[in-house]
């Protein structure tokens, strides 16, 4: 008499986002992190997983080479010494005047 073992196939939900298929992962949180995350999820009406994904995305964006914030910091003042640009104050006054005429 042979022994038959039946294995239940465990299926995981499949999530697909704009960036592609997601994979399940496991993280360790402190009790305080877990409680705070749960409270935030309830307060915001979002899943804990969604909040974690958003936090990870923000972390990656902040630390990726060439991220938007870093590019903006690098661009600061790049037009400061240009002489070929119109005076901003004069331009603003002209646009305001034109806007007032159309009312």
Beta strands, then each sheet from edge to edge (+ up, - down):
strand 1: 16-17
strand 2: 20-21
sheet 1: 1+ 2-
end
